[in-house]
Amino acid sequence: MRKKIVAGNWKCNTTLQEGVALAKEVNSIVKTSDVQVILGTPFIHLTEVVKLVDNKAIAVAAQNCAAEPKGAFTGEVSAAMVKSTGAQYVILGHSERRGYYGETSEILNKKLALALENGLTPIYCCGEALDVREAGKQNEFVINQLEETIFKLSADDFKKLVIAYEPIWAIGTGKTATSDQAEDMLKTIREAIAAKYGKAIADETSILYGGSCNAKNAKELFAKPNIDGGLIGGASLKAEDFNTIVMSF
Ligand code: 13P
């Protein structure tokens, strides 16, 4: 059975002290053993948060890693550095990274390879902008994103991934995709995985929905057969709301 996952993406929020306080609160209130909970913190929080999270259900993720293994790349943080903090996951391909920092499929392929080489599990994000959705081209757009990146991986590497579908028009806007829209896309993604890697791998791949997922709408989204959980932005910054989402399966 594929994993149910609720991952928080704190983005560029919380000072170290605020982040430690938030992680402590989440650590103390989350009571589950059948959902993998992940805290996606800023780089500088990773070491502290890894140390204080003793709840077995909770793992820690970075929100990015460098496209180069090491060297003269001022300001970058490598996959090996992320791994050395004790973090287990790394979010890659978030639309904010693609949109604001020019991350192309080529760059993402390097990051994916380095993350996997260093034993990190990528949470690979995909999703279309509003104009693509309005033109009815969202399925081909998203499948193309996958074909240019993760569908180039070997089956053995692909099996290690988590995928997150995050329509850009739903991120931080309060405008969630309906549960039917989200389910349609996740089903399309799972069918594409089955066509490429076979049904067994498709059935084992956790695919998450992200975009204004919150304590009120998570239950309806997670009730859909292809939605294995959520990648949560704003609502992951409030421990009670985040826990309600974790409990929404
Ligand atoms: P919001 O939940 O704030 O819409 O953000 C979603 C997201 O981008 C998670 O990666």
Residues whose N, C-alpha, C, O or C-beta is under 5 A from the ligand:
A	BS01	13P	N9 A170 I171 G172 T173 G210 G211 S212 C213 L231 I232 G233 G234 A235
